[in-house]
Amino acid sequence: MKNATLISILICLLNFTYAQDLPVKPLIKETYKAINKEADTSSWNWKRGGLVNFSLAQGSLSNWAAGGDNFSMAVSSYLNYFLFYQKKRYNWDNNLDVNLGFVQTSSLGERKNDDRLDFLSKYGYKIDTTGKWFLSALFNFRSQFFDGYTYNNNVGTFASSFMSPAYTLLSLGFDYKPNHKLSVFLSPATSRLIIVTNEILSRQAAYGVDTGKHVKTELGAFATINYRNSLDKNISYKGRLDLFSNYLDHPQNINVFMTNQLSFKINKYFSATYSLDFIYDDNVRIFGHNGNSPALQTKSLLGIGFLKRLETKKRVVYQL
């Protein structure tokens, strides 16, 4: 009798526990899902990578009747590194470009033919439901590493150095990103600093600074368009166009800075690269061009060499 009573009590307890467990299990499951979902949205989605390119060309002559330099060598290199972050409605894009190139010949000596240091950082907040428009702040720094010379009749004239010139931009505006390949940034309020730290160039009032001064401040409108895409399995393109109008001095004269780079993959480690750059700066006077006036500056480089991609396999969230 006691055993039957005990068994009845156990059966009642099991039935009660099972009945209570029916609504508890879905509740625990839904709560766990909600916690996981919140954790996912609070984590950063990011991508980093880039590429390294190095090319070398060398030639030598001995008793060559047609003439030419006995020895010539050209070295060019390019480094790109990007770091992109996204968290909820925020994103932060960073991009670094470094170009270095030198030419050595027996008759002309050593000269640089490429030298650029360019860092761009942009932080944005999504302001629409489509995820394509952002209120963003942008910072850009651009300069070079080594002394540069212009050559007239094979006579070198000192023209540039590290931080001479250097350009910094601080801008607040709207960023349109329809996809991860394209970004269009527009700003009606941008501060631009032209920096010339070298005393010789400062005394010459080079790059638009006043004579003896080291910094010139400009205020104006700014726009930058950045695009990168794989045009084919073995062809990639990266381009950028910057436009700046100085409200304080001849706003109709638009400063232009444009870079274009095509990479043609040959195999895993080798590729051909072609770069084409344009600069028009109303502050930069080109000696010998209509006396001493601004002019469109162009640079074109073609090379074949080592190429190493640094990209990770993580999904691109947004990029410059």
DRENMARGU-889817 format. One record per residue (C-alpha): x, y, z; residue in one letter; residue number from 1. Coordinates in Angstrom, 1 decimal. Example, Ala and Ser with C-alpha at 12.3 -4.5 7.8 and 13.67 -1.06 7.14 Angstrom:
# DRENMARGU-889817
SITE, 12.3, -4.5, 7.8, A, 1
SITE, 13.7, -1.1, 7.1, S, 2
***
This chain:
# DRENMARGU-889817
SITE, 0.0, 0.0, 0.0, M, 1
SITE, 2.8, 2.3, 0.9, K, 2
SITE, 4.6, 1.5, -2.3, N, 3
SITE, 1.5, 2.2, -4.4, A, 4
SITE, 1.0, 5.5, -2.6, T, 5
SITE, 4.6, 6.4, -3.2, L, 6
SITE, 4.4, 5.5, -6.9, I, 7
SITE, 1.2, 7.6, -7.3, S, 8
SITE, 3.0, 10.6, -5.8, I, 9
SITE, 5.9, 10.2, -8.1, L, 10
SITE, 3.7, 10.0, -11.1, I, 11
SITE, 1.8, 13.2, -10.1, C, 12
SITE, 5.1, 15.0, -9.6, L, 13
SITE, 6.4, 13.9, -13.0, L, 14
SITE, 3.2, 15.0, -14.7, N, 15
SITE, 3.3, 18.4, -13.0, F, 16
SITE, 7.0, 18.9, -13.9, T, 17
SITE, 6.3, 18.0, -17.6, Y, 18
SITE, 3.3, 20.3, -17.7, A, 19
SITE, 5.4, 23.2, -16.4, Q, 20
SITE, 8.3, 22.4, -18.7, D, 21
SITE, 6.2, 23.0, -21.9, L, 22
SITE, 6.0, 26.8, -21.7, P, 23
SITE, 9.5, 27.1, -20.0, V, 24
SITE, 11.5, 25.4, -22.8, K, 25
SITE, 10.3, 27.8, -25.6, P, 26
SITE, 10.8, 30.8, -23.2, L, 27
SITE, 14.4, 29.8, -22.5, I, 28
SITE, 15.0, 29.1, -26.2, K, 29
SITE, 13.6, 32.5, -27.3, E, 30
SITE, 15.6, 34.3, -24.6, T, 31
SITE, 18.8, 32.6, -25.7, Y, 32
SITE, 18.1, 33.6, -29.3, K, 33
SITE, 17.5, 37.2, -28.3, A, 34
SITE, 20.8, 37.3, -26.4, I, 35
SITE, 22.7, 35.9, -29.3, N, 36
SITE, 21.1, 38.3, -31.7, K, 37
SITE, 22.1, 41.3, -29.5, E, 38
SITE, 25.6, 40.0, -29.2, A, 39
SITE, 25.9, 39.7, -33.0, D, 40
SITE, 24.9, 43.2, -33.6, T, 41
SITE, 27.2, 44.6, -31.0, S, 42
SITE, 30.3, 43.0, -32.5, S, 43
SITE, 32.5, 44.7, -35.1, W, 44
SITE, 32.5, 43.5, -38.7, N, 45
SITE, 35.8, 44.3, -40.3, W, 46
SITE, 38.1, 43.6, -43.2, K, 47
SITE, 41.8, 44.4, -43.7, R, 48
SITE, 44.3, 43.8, -46.4, G, 49
SITE, 45.9, 45.4, -49.4, G, 50
SITE, 48.8, 44.6, -51.8, L, 51
SITE, 52.5, 45.0, -52.2, V, 52
SITE, 54.1, 45.5, -55.7, N, 53
SITE, 57.8, 45.7, -56.5, F, 54
SITE, 59.3, 45.9, -60.0, S, 55
SITE, 62.9, 46.1, -61.2, L, 56
SITE, 64.3, 46.9, -64.7, A, 57
SITE, 68.0, 46.8, -65.5, Q, 58
SITE, 70.1, 47.4, -68.7, G, 59
SITE, 73.8, 47.5, -69.6, S, 60
SITE, 75.7, 48.3, -72.8, L, 61
SITE, 79.3, 47.6, -73.8, S, 62
SITE, 80.9, 48.9, -77.0, N, 63
SITE, 77.4, 49.5, -78.3, W, 64
SITE, 77.8, 51.3, -81.6, A, 65
SITE, 74.2, 52.8, -81.6, A, 66
SITE, 75.0, 54.5, -78.3, G, 67
SITE, 73.2, 54.7, -75.0, G, 68
SITE, 73.8, 54.6, -71.3, D, 69
SITE, 76.4, 52.0, -70.2, N, 70
SITE, 74.2, 51.1, -67.2, F, 71
SITE, 70.6, 51.9, -66.2, S, 72
SITE, 68.3, 50.6, -63.5, M, 73
SITE, 64.8, 51.5, -62.5, A, 74
SITE, 63.1, 50.4, -59.3, V, 75
SITE, 59.5, 51.0, -58.4, S, 76
SITE, 57.3, 49.9, -55.5, S, 77
SITE, 53.8, 50.3, -54.2, Y, 78
SITE, 52.1, 49.5, -50.9, L, 79
SITE, 48.4, 49.7, -50.2, N, 80
SITE, 46.9, 48.8, -46.9, Y, 81
SITE, 43.3, 49.2, -45.8, F, 82
SITE, 41.4, 48.6, -42.6, L, 83
SITE, 37.6, 48.9, -42.6, F, 84
SITE, 35.3, 48.6, -39.6, Y, 85
SITE, 31.5, 48.6, -39.2, Q, 86
SITE, 29.4, 48.4, -36.0, K, 87
SITE, 25.6, 48.9, -36.1, K, 88
SITE, 25.1, 52.3, -37.7, R, 89
SITE, 28.8, 53.3, -37.5, Y, 90
SITE, 31.7, 52.6, -39.9, N, 91
SITE, 35.3, 53.6, -40.0, W, 92
SITE, 37.4, 53.4, -43.2, D, 93
SITE, 41.2, 53.7, -43.3, N, 94
SITE, 43.5, 53.6, -46.4, N, 95
SITE, 47.3, 54.0, -46.7, L, 96
SITE, 49.1, 54.3, -50.1, D, 97
SITE, 52.9, 54.5, -50.3, V, 98
SITE, 54.7, 54.9, -53.7, N, 99
SITE, 58.5, 54.9, -54.2, L, 100
SITE, 60.5, 54.8, -57.4, G, 101
SITE, 64.1, 55.5, -58.4, F, 102
SITE, 66.0, 55.6, -61.7, V, 103
SITE, 69.8, 55.2, -61.9, Q, 104
SITE, 71.8, 55.8, -65.1, T, 105
SITE, 75.5, 56.1, -65.7, S, 106
SITE, 75.1, 59.5, -67.4, S, 107
SITE, 72.4, 61.2, -65.3, L, 108
SITE, 73.0, 59.6, -61.9, G, 109
SITE, 70.2, 58.8, -59.5, E, 110
SITE, 66.7, 60.4, -59.6, R, 111
SITE, 63.4, 59.6, -58.1, K, 112
SITE, 60.4, 59.2, -60.4, N, 113
SITE, 57.8, 58.4, -57.8, D, 114
SITE, 57.3, 59.3, -54.1, D, 115
SITE, 54.0, 59.6, -52.3, R, 116
SITE, 52.7, 59.1, -48.8, L, 117
SITE, 48.9, 59.2, -48.6, D, 118
SITE, 46.7, 58.4, -45.6, F, 119
SITE, 42.9, 58.7, -45.7, L, 120
SITE, 40.5, 58.1, -42.7, S, 121
SITE, 36.8, 58.4, -42.7, K, 122
SITE, 34.3, 57.9, -39.9, Y, 123
SITE, 30.6, 57.8, -40.6, G, 124
SITE, 27.1, 57.4, -39.1, Y, 125
SITE, 24.3, 55.9, -41.1, K, 126
SITE, 21.4, 58.4, -41.4, I, 127
SITE, 18.9, 56.5, -43.7, D, 128
SITE, 17.1, 53.2, -43.7, T, 129
SITE, 18.7, 52.0, -47.0, T, 130
SITE, 22.2, 52.1, -45.5, G, 131
SITE, 23.6, 54.1, -48.3, K, 132
SITE, 23.9, 57.6, -46.8, W, 133
SITE, 26.2, 58.5, -44.0, F, 134
SITE, 27.1, 61.7, -42.0, L, 135
SITE, 30.9, 61.4, -42.1, S, 136
SITE, 34.1, 63.2, -40.9, A, 137
SITE, 37.1, 62.8, -43.2, L, 138
SITE, 40.9, 63.3, -42.5, F, 139
SITE, 43.5, 63.1, -45.2, N, 140
SITE, 47.3, 63.6, -45.1, F, 141
SITE, 49.5, 63.6, -48.2, R, 142
SITE, 53.3, 64.2, -48.6, S, 143
SITE, 56.5, 62.5, -49.7, Q, 144
SITE, 59.6, 61.0, -48.1, F, 145
SITE, 62.7, 62.2, -50.0, F, 146
SITE, 64.1, 65.4, -51.6, D, 147
SITE, 62.8, 66.0, -55.1, G, 148
SITE, 64.4, 68.0, -57.9, Y, 149
SITE, 63.2, 69.4, -61.2, T, 150
SITE, 65.7, 69.2, -64.1, Y, 151
SITE, 66.3, 71.9, -66.8, N, 152
SITE, 69.2, 71.2, -69.2, N, 153
SITE, 70.2, 68.3, -66.8, N, 154
SITE, 70.7, 70.7, -63.9, V, 155
SITE, 68.8, 69.8, -60.8, G, 156
SITE, 66.8, 72.4, -58.9, T, 157
SITE, 65.6, 71.6, -55.4, F, 158
SITE, 61.8, 71.4, -55.4, A, 159
SITE, 60.4, 69.3, -52.5, S, 160
SITE, 61.2, 67.4, -49.3, S, 161
SITE, 59.4, 65.5, -46.5, F, 162
SITE, 56.6, 67.8, -45.2, M, 163
SITE, 57.4, 70.3, -48.0, S, 164
SITE, 54.8, 70.3, -49.2, P, 165
SITE, 52.4, 68.4, -47.1, A, 166
SITE, 48.6, 68.6, -47.4, Y, 167
SITE, 46.1, 67.9, -44.6, T, 168
SITE, 42.3, 67.9, -45.0, L, 169
SITE, 39.7, 67.9, -42.3, L, 170
SITE, 36.2, 67.7, -43.6, S, 171
SITE, 32.6, 67.1, -42.5, L, 172
SITE, 30.0, 66.1, -45.0, G, 173
SITE, 27.8, 63.4, -46.5, F, 174
SITE, 29.0, 60.0, -47.8, D, 175
SITE, 27.1, 58.0, -50.4, Y, 176
SITE, 27.9, 54.3, -50.5, K, 177
SITE, 25.6, 52.3, -52.8, P, 178
SITE, 27.9, 49.3, -52.5, N, 179
SITE, 31.3, 48.2, -51.2, H, 180
SITE, 33.0, 49.3, -54.5, K, 181
SITE, 32.0, 53.0, -54.7, L, 182
SITE, 32.1, 55.9, -52.2, S, 183
SITE, 31.1, 59.5, -53.0, V, 184
SITE, 31.9, 62.0, -50.3, F, 185
SITE, 30.6, 65.6, -50.5, L, 186
SITE, 31.4, 68.4, -48.1, S, 187
SITE, 30.5, 72.1, -48.1, P, 188
SITE, 32.9, 72.8, -45.2, A, 189
SITE, 36.5, 71.7, -45.4, T, 190
SITE, 39.7, 73.0, -43.9, S, 191
SITE, 42.8, 72.5, -46.0, R, 192
SITE, 46.3, 73.2, -44.7, L, 193
SITE, 49.4, 73.5, -47.0, I, 194
SITE, 52.5, 72.9, -45.0, I, 195
SITE, 56.1, 73.8, -46.1, V, 196
SITE, 58.6, 73.1, -43.3, T, 197
SITE, 61.8, 73.5, -45.4, N, 198
SITE, 63.3, 77.0, -45.0, E, 199
SITE, 64.6, 77.3, -48.6, I, 200
SITE, 61.2, 76.5, -50.1, L, 201
SITE, 59.4, 78.7, -47.5, S, 202
SITE, 61.6, 81.7, -48.5, R, 203
SITE, 60.6, 81.0, -52.1, Q, 204
SITE, 56.9, 81.1, -51.3, A, 205
SITE, 56.6, 77.6, -52.8, A, 206
SITE, 53.3, 75.8, -53.1, Y, 207
SITE, 51.2, 78.9, -52.2, G, 208
SITE, 52.5, 79.7, -48.7, V, 209
SITE, 53.4, 83.4, -48.1, D, 210
SITE, 57.2, 84.2, -48.2, T, 211
SITE, 58.8, 83.1, -45.0, G, 212
SITE, 55.7, 81.3, -43.8, K, 213
SITE, 55.3, 77.6, -43.2, H, 214
SITE, 51.5, 77.1, -43.3, V, 215
SITE, 48.7, 78.3, -45.4, K, 216
SITE, 45.1, 77.7, -44.4, T, 217
SITE, 42.2, 77.4, -46.9, E, 218
SITE, 38.5, 76.9, -46.4, L, 219
SITE, 36.3, 75.5, -49.1, G, 220
SITE, 34.1, 72.8, -50.6, A, 221
SITE, 35.5, 69.3, -51.1, F, 222
SITE, 34.5, 66.1, -52.9, A, 223
SITE, 36.2, 62.8, -53.3, T, 224
SITE, 35.1, 59.8, -55.3, I, 225
SITE, 36.7, 56.4, -54.5, N, 226
SITE, 36.2, 53.3, -56.6, Y, 227
SITE, 37.8, 49.8, -56.5, R, 228
SITE, 36.7, 46.7, -58.4, N, 229
SITE, 37.9, 43.5, -60.0, S, 230
SITE, 37.2, 44.1, -63.6, L, 231
SITE, 38.1, 40.5, -64.4, D, 232
SITE, 39.5, 37.5, -62.6, K, 233
SITE, 43.0, 38.8, -63.2, N, 234
SITE, 42.4, 42.5, -63.6, I, 235
SITE, 41.7, 44.9, -60.7, S, 236
SITE, 41.3, 48.7, -60.7, Y, 237
SITE, 41.6, 51.3, -57.9, K, 238
SITE, 40.9, 55.0, -58.5, G, 239
SITE, 40.4, 58.2, -56.6, R, 240
SITE, 39.3, 61.7, -57.6, L, 241
SITE, 39.6, 64.7, -55.2, D, 242
SITE, 38.2, 68.1, -56.0, L, 243
SITE, 38.6, 71.2, -53.8, F, 244
SITE, 37.4, 74.8, -54.2, S, 245
SITE, 38.9, 77.5, -52.0, N, 246
SITE, 36.2, 79.9, -50.9, Y, 247
SITE, 38.8, 82.5, -49.9, L, 248
SITE, 40.8, 82.8, -53.2, D, 249
SITE, 39.6, 82.2, -56.7, H, 250
SITE, 36.9, 79.6, -55.9, P, 251
SITE, 36.3, 79.0, -59.6, Q, 252
SITE, 39.7, 77.4, -59.9, N, 253
SITE, 39.2, 73.8, -58.8, I, 254
SITE, 42.1, 71.9, -57.4, N, 255
SITE, 42.3, 68.3, -58.8, V, 256
SITE, 44.0, 65.2, -57.5, F, 257
SITE, 43.4, 62.0, -59.3, M, 258
SITE, 45.0, 58.5, -59.1, T, 259
SITE, 44.4, 55.4, -61.3, N, 260
SITE, 46.0, 52.0, -60.9, Q, 261
SITE, 45.4, 48.9, -62.9, L, 262
SITE, 46.9, 45.5, -61.9, S, 263
SITE, 47.1, 42.6, -64.4, F, 264
SITE, 47.8, 39.3, -62.7, K, 265
SITE, 50.3, 37.1, -64.6, I, 266
SITE, 50.5, 34.3, -62.0, N, 267
SITE, 50.4, 33.9, -58.3, K, 268
SITE, 53.3, 36.3, -57.5, Y, 269
SITE, 53.9, 38.3, -60.6, F, 270
SITE, 51.8, 41.0, -62.3, S, 271
SITE, 51.9, 44.0, -64.6, A, 272
SITE, 50.8, 47.4, -63.1, T, 273
SITE, 50.0, 50.7, -64.7, Y, 274
SITE, 49.4, 53.9, -62.8, S, 275
SITE, 48.3, 57.3, -64.2, L, 276
SITE, 48.1, 60.3, -61.9, D, 277
SITE, 46.8, 63.9, -62.5, F, 278
SITE, 47.3, 67.0, -60.3, I, 279
SITE, 46.1, 70.5, -60.9, Y, 280
SITE, 46.8, 72.9, -58.0, D, 281
SITE, 46.2, 76.6, -58.4, D, 282
SITE, 48.9, 77.3, -55.8, N, 283
SITE, 51.7, 75.4, -57.6, V, 284
SITE, 53.5, 77.4, -60.2, R, 285
SITE, 55.3, 75.5, -62.9, I, 286
SITE, 58.5, 77.2, -64.1, F, 287
SITE, 58.7, 77.6, -67.8, G, 288
SITE, 54.9, 77.1, -68.4, H, 289
SITE, 53.6, 80.4, -69.7, N, 290
SITE, 56.3, 82.1, -67.7, G, 291
SITE, 55.4, 80.9, -64.2, N, 292
SITE, 51.8, 79.7, -63.9, S, 293
SITE, 49.8, 76.6, -62.8, P, 294
SITE, 49.6, 73.7, -65.1, A, 295
SITE, 48.2, 70.1, -65.2, L, 296
SITE, 50.8, 67.7, -63.8, Q, 297
SITE, 50.8, 64.1, -65.1, T, 298
SITE, 52.6, 61.0, -64.1, K, 299
SITE, 52.5, 57.6, -65.9, S, 300
SITE, 54.3, 54.4, -64.7, L, 301
SITE, 54.3, 50.9, -66.2, L, 302
SITE, 56.0, 48.0, -64.6, G, 303
SITE, 56.2, 44.2, -64.4, I, 304
SITE, 57.2, 42.6, -61.1, G, 305
SITE, 56.3, 40.9, -57.8, F, 306
SITE, 52.8, 41.3, -56.5, L, 307
SITE, 51.5, 40.1, -53.2, K, 308
SITE, 47.9, 40.5, -52.1, R, 309
SITE, 47.4, 41.0, -48.3, L, 310
SITE, 43.6, 40.7, -48.3, E, 311
SITE, 41.8, 38.5, -45.8, T, 312
SITE, 38.9, 36.3, -46.8, K, 313
SITE, 36.4, 38.1, -44.6, K, 314
SITE, 33.4, 39.9, -46.1, R, 315
SITE, 33.9, 43.5, -47.3, V, 316
SITE, 31.5, 45.7, -45.3, V, 317
SITE, 32.4, 49.1, -46.7, Y, 318
SITE, 35.5, 50.5, -48.3, Q, 319
SITE, 36.8, 53.9, -49.5, L, 320
***
